[in-house]
Amino acid sequence: WPVITEAHYLLRKNPVALNALFTALKQKFFRVEELLPNAIPWLEEFLGQYSDIHPQLADASLMYLAEKKQLETIFTLDNRDFSIYRFSDKKAPRIIPD
């Protein structure tokens, strides 16, 4: 859900895009993953590790879910921050679009 809230924030001035976001959610185009309480320590550590660049919870959530699901590719428009982030094994995520 933090990723959906981030998308909403980025699209907030475009009613057509917001409508498309909600339509996609209702049609289950996206799979919205829950962040369970056991994710909190990982998220807290990640946010602390990158505190110098002020990461958002949405960023940390994407990295957490990608790591836990063993996904190497992340779709984001935030190339600046995601080019810095690393998984626990020190590997960088593959970012699309690049």
Summary of the structure (lengths in Angstrom):
residues: 98
radius of gyration: 13.9
end to end distance: 23.7
largest distance: 40.3
contacts: 215
relative contact order: 0.13
helix: 55%
strand: 6%
